[in-house]
Amino acid sequence: MRYRENFIGALEGAVEITLLNKNVSPATGFLAKDPRLFLPRYTGDEERENAFRIYDAFAYGLEKLIRESRVAENVRRFPVPTWPVDDLSWRTQNRLKLILSMGLHAYLRELCPYANQDELMRDTREKPVLAQLAVPLWNLKNTLGAELPMSYFYYAGCNYYILDTKRPISLENIDVIHTFTGSGDEKWFMKIHQVIDFTIAPAIPELAVAAALSGFKNFWEDPVFVERITRAMENSLGPVSAITGILARMDEQCDPHTYFSQVRGFYGIPLNLLFEGIEELRGKPLTLFGETGGQDPSIHFLKKALSFDISQDSYFPKMQLYMPKCFRDVLQLNSQLRDFAVWHAEHGDERPKILYNGLIKGLDYFETEHLEREVRRYIRDFGDSHGTGKPPTLWLEKIREHTRSHYIV
């Protein structure tokens, strides 16, 4: 028994170190810990420091530039960088990506002010992206491993600050750094997602340990292993069950009409973009996903830890390309957790099955709340049939059915 306990302790330590090395915080999970409010003023490169001052001023003035239709005018004044980004800290790289990707979406929104995502999907013309945005975003893509546009982690995960650092993160204790509209509706929409990620955070190391231990099939009968895996599932049940209630608060301060008519248009990204100044592309246009909750690494992690195979899905694997590579590394789980629960149920121990089904129920309820209330009221009721990441909203029904197929009967 002592050997088993030592082995589990060593594995827990390895999981903790791995998560830290992959920038997954024990306090905030996949939500960035302590995002930067400003780019650094001293980097040892004067050209880069001048660019950083320009970018910060642009970011804090973005709402006004959008109202005055002066985004493209200001982007043209950006330098085309010759300086590196791979020597910058993780926090600085994240802020740089946040500013430039929000700038990209605001620039394209000014160029192509579509009424909805369906209209966006019908416009197959090629659209230029100025080198002032294309080059630094390409450099960040090569460094961070995340696709070019604004994505969930950068827009939501790196775009908040805590009001009172002595208190935990909550809807009442965070605010958003940058928005497109300055509206309370946009801020509330983002805060809901940020607090969901924070709420899931305690479940991440627990389920990572459970998933790793479940791979040792020879020890499935060992009481020390069984106790640790079931305890991990039990410890994760509260966080996973709580996220539906947070999502259900969306309409408290985010009006559906305001969201659809003023905010949502900034999240999509047009088809056939020509990124100027990128020799590797050889003038080839790119069609990319817009910012969408489908890119949330927390939800992808839950699915992988609960033994979902999403590799054959039409969209989920592609959405992972919009996360930083370090997060994709964390998602490379080979979890046997469902098989573990099934095996124990067949051998007379129902507890792992009950806990596993409880976790599936938490995810099922979350996806049902999202599909039947948020998607319907904030998208479908206005006649739109596509998400901002381009998948049709009908895809979400398939996702929920896939989740429900994992219940152990």
C-alpha positions as a printed Julia matrix, in Angstrom:
409×3 Matrix{Float64}:
   0.0    0.0     0.0
   2.84   2.4     0.8
   4.23   1.85   -2.69
   0.86   2.75   -4.24
   0.57   5.88   -2.11
   4.08   6.99   -3.06
   3.36   6.35   -6.73
   0.16   8.42   -6.6
   1.95  11.21   -4.74
   4.68  11.3    -7.38
   2.11  11.36  -10.16
   0.21  14.23   -8.49
   3.46  16.18   -8.29
   4.22  15.48  -11.96
   0.75  16.67  -12.98
   1.17  19.87  -10.97
   4.55  20.62  -12.55
   3.29  19.81  -16.04
   0.3   22.13  -15.7
   2.49  24.95  -14.39
   4.98  24.46  -17.22
   2.11  24.64  -19.7
   0.81  27.91  -18.19
  -2.24  26.34  -16.56
  -2.58  28.03  -13.18
  -3.69  26.12  -10.07
  -5.63  29.26   -9.1
  -7.24  30.25  -12.41
  -6.96  27.17  -14.63
  -6.89  28.04  -18.34
  -7.76  31.64  -17.48
  -4.53  33.65  -17.69
  -3.19  34.56  -14.28
  -2.65  38.31  -13.78
  -2.89  39.56  -17.4
  -0.8   42.63  -18.26
  -2.57  46.0   -18.45
   0.28  47.52  -20.5
   3.09  46.26  -22.67
   6.58  46.69  -21.13
   8.27  50.05  -21.63
  11.81  48.66  -21.5
  12.72  45.63  -23.61
  16.21  46.48  -24.81
  14.91  47.3   -28.31
  13.96  50.94  -28.94
  12.0   50.17  -32.11
   9.96  47.57  -30.28
   9.38  49.84  -27.28
   8.03  52.58  -29.59
   5.71  50.04  -31.23
   4.47  48.92  -27.81
   3.54  52.48  -26.88
   1.6   52.79  -30.14
  -0.19  49.48  -29.54
  -1.21  50.33  -25.97
  -2.56  53.73  -27.06
  -4.49  52.03  -29.87
  -5.97  49.43  -27.51
  -7.17  51.97  -24.95
  -8.58  54.15  -27.72
 -10.14  51.33  -29.72
 -13.75  51.96  -28.74
 -13.51  55.6   -29.89
 -11.71  54.64  -33.12
 -14.48  52.17  -33.92
 -17.2   54.76  -33.3
 -15.4   57.21  -35.6
 -14.57  54.59  -38.29
 -10.85  55.33  -37.94
  -9.48  51.87  -37.19
  -7.93  51.25  -40.63
  -6.52  54.78  -40.65
  -4.69  54.1   -37.39
  -3.55  50.61  -38.36
  -1.81  52.08  -41.4
   0.33  54.12  -39.0
   1.56  51.0   -37.21
   5.16  49.96  -37.91
   5.76  46.73  -39.79
   7.92  45.05  -37.15
  11.38  43.64  -37.72
  11.85  42.85  -34.03
  11.35  39.4   -32.41
   8.55  38.27  -30.1
   9.95  34.92  -28.96
  12.14  36.55  -26.27
   9.15  38.21  -24.6
   7.47  36.8   -21.5
   4.29  34.7   -21.76
   2.26  37.56  -20.23
   3.67  40.07  -22.72
   3.1   37.79  -25.69
  -0.51  37.3   -24.57
  -1.14  41.05  -24.3
   0.46  41.66  -27.67
  -1.73  38.99  -29.24
  -4.83  40.43  -27.52
  -4.22  43.94  -28.87
  -3.28  42.96  -32.41
  -6.02  40.35  -32.82
  -8.69  42.72  -31.51
  -7.23  45.27  -33.93
  -7.54  42.72  -36.75
 -11.23  42.08  -36.01
 -12.03  45.77  -35.62
 -10.21  46.52  -38.89
 -12.12  43.81  -40.75
 -15.42  44.87  -39.19
 -14.83  48.37  -40.55
 -13.95  46.9   -43.96
 -16.85  44.4   -44.0
 -19.73  45.49  -41.73
 -21.88  42.37  -42.19
 -25.35  42.34  -40.67
 -24.91  38.75  -39.46
 -22.8   35.61  -39.81
 -24.96  34.21  -42.61
 -24.15  37.3   -44.7
 -20.47  36.9   -43.85
 -20.52  33.3   -45.07
 -21.9   34.35  -48.45
 -19.12  36.87  -49.21
 -16.32  34.93  -50.93
 -14.35  37.95  -52.18
 -10.7   38.22  -51.16
 -10.03  40.82  -48.46
  -6.6   42.29  -47.68
  -5.07  42.38  -44.21
  -2.41  45.08  -43.97
   1.17  43.98  -43.23
   1.08  46.2   -40.14
  -1.26  43.61  -38.59
  -0.37  40.52  -40.63
   3.36  40.43  -39.88
   3.27  40.69  -36.07
   0.3   38.31  -35.88
   2.19  35.81  -38.02
   5.23  36.11  -35.75
   3.01  35.5   -32.7
   1.4   32.5   -34.41
   4.85  30.97  -34.92
   5.78  31.64  -31.28
   2.54  30.84  -29.44
   1.23  28.19  -31.81
  -2.24  29.79  -31.97
  -3.92  30.74  -35.24
  -3.89  34.34  -36.48
  -7.31  35.75  -35.47
  -8.68  36.76  -32.11
  -9.69  33.62  -30.28
 -11.37  32.69  -27.02
  -8.28  32.52  -24.83
  -6.92  35.9   -25.91
 -10.17  37.86  -26.0
 -11.61  36.4   -22.78
  -8.81  34.55  -21.02
  -6.24  37.37  -21.18
  -8.59  40.32  -20.97
  -9.6   40.89  -17.35
  -8.35  42.26  -14.06
  -9.4   41.66  -10.47
 -10.95  44.64   -8.69
 -10.08  43.53   -5.15
  -7.09  41.17   -5.17
  -7.85  40.12   -1.6
 -11.1   38.52   -2.76
 -11.63  35.64   -5.22
 -12.66  36.1    -8.83
 -16.41  36.54   -9.28
 -18.77  38.37  -11.62
 -18.75  41.25   -9.15
 -14.97  41.28   -8.61
 -13.53  41.41  -12.12
 -13.64  43.87  -14.98
 -12.64  43.75  -18.63
  -9.52  45.5   -19.9
 -10.51  46.14  -23.54
 -13.81  45.98  -25.43
 -15.02  46.87  -28.91
 -18.12  48.76  -27.82
 -17.56  49.89  -24.24
 -21.01  48.55  -23.42
 -21.89  46.84  -20.18
 -23.48  44.11  -22.3
 -20.18  43.19  -23.94
 -18.36  43.27  -20.61
 -20.96  41.07  -18.94
 -20.85  38.6   -21.83
 -17.1   38.29  -21.37
 -17.2   38.15  -17.59
 -19.64  35.24  -17.67
 -17.13  33.22  -19.69
 -14.18  34.29  -17.56
 -15.9   33.24  -14.34
 -16.91  29.92  -15.92
 -13.24  29.2   -16.62
 -12.28  30.25  -13.09
 -14.98  28.0   -11.62
 -13.73  24.97  -13.58
 -10.12  25.57  -12.45
 -10.15  23.34   -9.32
 -11.37  20.39  -11.4
  -8.44  20.53  -13.83
  -5.65  19.03  -11.67
  -8.09  16.58  -10.11
  -9.32  15.23  -13.44
  -5.8   15.26  -14.86
  -4.72  12.97  -12.02
  -7.8   10.76  -12.43
  -7.25  10.48  -16.18
  -3.59   9.56  -15.71
  -4.32   6.94  -13.03
  -7.13   5.42  -15.11
  -4.54   4.36  -17.66
  -3.04   1.81  -15.25
  -5.58  -0.95  -15.83
  -3.62  -3.48  -13.78
  -4.4   -1.41  -10.68
  -8.13  -0.89  -11.23
  -8.85  -3.28   -8.32
  -6.35  -1.63   -6.0
  -8.3    0.19   -3.25
  -5.74   3.02   -3.02
  -6.08   3.73   -6.76
  -9.86   3.42   -6.65
 -10.12   5.8    -3.71
  -7.93   8.46   -5.36
  -9.74   8.33   -8.7
 -13.19   8.48   -7.14
 -12.08  11.3    -4.84
 -10.82  13.23   -7.87
 -14.2   12.83   -9.6
 -16.01  13.81   -6.41
 -13.84  16.92   -6.01
 -14.59  17.89   -9.62
 -18.34  17.46   -9.39
 -19.03  20.79   -7.68
 -17.07  22.97  -10.13
 -18.5   21.2   -13.2
 -22.06  21.39  -11.85
 -21.71  25.1   -11.01
 -20.95  26.43  -14.49
 -24.53  26.09  -15.77
 -25.79  28.48  -13.1
 -23.17  31.04  -14.11
 -24.09  30.79  -17.79
 -27.78  31.14  -16.88
 -27.03  34.63  -15.52
 -26.15  35.9   -19.01
 -29.4   37.85  -19.51
 -29.03  39.73  -16.22
 -26.83  42.36  -17.88
 -26.45  41.3   -21.52
 -29.47  42.19  -23.64
 -29.93  39.82  -26.63
 -30.68  42.61  -29.12
 -27.72  44.7   -27.99
 -25.43  41.7   -28.17
 -26.6   40.67  -31.64
 -26.72  44.13  -33.22
 -23.68  45.78  -31.59
 -21.27  43.19  -30.18
 -21.44  39.9   -32.05
 -20.32  41.29  -35.39
 -16.8   41.86  -34.03
 -16.34  38.18  -33.2
 -16.73  36.78  -36.7
 -14.0   36.98  -39.33
 -14.53  37.12  -43.13
 -13.68  34.41  -45.63
 -10.64  34.52  -47.91
  -8.23  36.85  -46.14
  -5.0   37.91  -47.84
  -2.35  38.5   -45.17
   0.09  40.93  -46.77
   3.83  40.69  -46.14
   3.83  36.93  -45.32
   6.1   35.25  -47.85
   5.23  31.74  -46.65
   1.61  32.18  -47.77
   2.62  33.06  -51.37
  -0.49  35.17  -51.79
  -2.83  32.31  -50.78
  -6.02  33.53  -49.06
  -6.94  32.0   -45.72
 -10.35  31.16  -44.3
 -10.21  31.11  -40.51
 -12.55  30.73  -37.55
 -13.76  33.74  -35.62
 -13.75  34.0   -31.83
 -16.11  31.44  -30.29
 -16.74  29.64  -27.02
 -16.05  26.42  -28.92
 -12.36  27.32  -28.53
 -12.54  27.35  -24.72
  -9.7   25.07  -23.53
 -11.53  24.36  -20.25
 -14.43  22.63  -22.05
 -12.05  20.74  -24.35
 -10.15  19.55  -21.28
 -13.32  18.31  -19.57
 -14.27  16.3   -22.64
 -10.82  14.74  -22.96
 -10.61  13.91  -19.24
 -14.03  12.25  -19.42
 -12.8   10.0   -22.27
 -14.52  11.77  -25.17
 -13.07  11.11  -28.61
 -13.55  14.34  -30.55
 -10.87  13.65  -33.16
 -13.43  12.88  -35.88
 -15.67  15.88  -35.17
 -16.1   18.4   -37.99
 -14.93  21.39  -35.93
 -13.55  20.59  -32.47
 -10.03  19.53  -33.55
  -9.72  22.64  -35.73
 -10.8   24.87  -32.87
  -7.9   23.62  -30.79
  -5.55  25.26  -33.31
  -6.78  28.62  -31.96
  -5.37  27.86  -28.5
  -1.7   28.33  -27.62
   0.26  25.16  -28.24
   1.01  24.71  -24.55
  -2.73  24.23  -23.94
  -3.01  21.72  -26.77
  -0.21  19.77  -25.08
  -2.33  19.54  -21.92
  -5.22  18.18  -23.98
  -3.18  15.16  -25.08
  -4.85  12.96  -22.46
  -5.34   9.24  -22.9
  -8.1    8.96  -20.34
  -9.7    5.6   -19.56
 -11.97   7.14  -16.93
 -15.23   6.0   -18.49
 -13.96   2.44  -18.94
 -12.8    2.51  -15.31
 -16.29   3.5   -14.14
 -17.97   0.89  -16.37
 -15.66  -1.87  -15.14
 -16.34  -1.09  -11.49
 -20.11  -0.95  -12.09
 -19.92  -4.39  -13.7
 -18.01  -5.65  -10.66
 -20.49  -4.34   -8.09
 -19.05  -0.91   -7.22
 -21.49   1.76   -8.42
 -19.75   4.81   -6.94
 -17.37   5.57   -9.88
 -20.31   5.22  -12.29
 -22.48   7.59  -10.23
 -19.72  10.19  -10.03
 -18.85   9.86  -13.73
 -22.51  10.27  -14.71
 -22.7   13.29  -12.42
 -19.85  14.92  -14.34
 -21.53  14.1   -17.66
 -24.76  15.59  -16.3
 -22.93  18.83  -15.42
 -21.59  19.11  -18.96
 -24.95  18.07  -20.46
 -26.83  20.73  -18.47
 -24.25  23.37  -19.47
 -24.56  22.54  -23.17
 -28.36  22.45  -22.9
 -28.42  25.89  -21.26
 -26.13  27.19  -23.98
 -28.1   25.65  -26.85
 -31.69  26.08  -25.74
 -31.44  29.52  -24.08
 -28.33  31.45  -25.08
 -28.0   30.31  -28.71
 -31.74  30.57  -29.28
 -32.24  33.98  -27.65
 -28.96  35.62  -28.73
 -28.58  34.16  -32.25
 -31.41  32.1   -33.72
 -34.23  34.45  -32.73
 -32.56  37.05  -34.97
 -32.56  34.7   -37.96
 -28.87  33.78  -37.95
 -27.87  30.13  -38.37
 -24.07  30.26  -37.91
 -21.84  30.67  -34.9
 -19.04  33.24  -34.92
 -16.57  30.41  -35.43
 -18.44  29.56  -38.68
 -20.04  26.21  -37.7
 -23.82  26.1   -38.17
 -25.71  26.32  -34.9
 -27.16  22.86  -35.66
 -23.67  21.51  -34.94
 -24.23  22.36  -31.27
 -27.09  19.86  -31.14
 -24.71  17.12  -32.34
 -22.23  18.14  -29.66
 -24.84  17.76  -26.95
 -25.94  14.37  -28.3
 -22.33  13.24  -28.28
 -22.06  14.3   -24.64
 -25.25  12.42  -23.74
 -23.94   9.27  -25.42
 -21.35   9.03  -22.64
 -23.83   8.39  -19.82
 -23.25   4.95  -18.32
 -26.59   3.12  -18.15
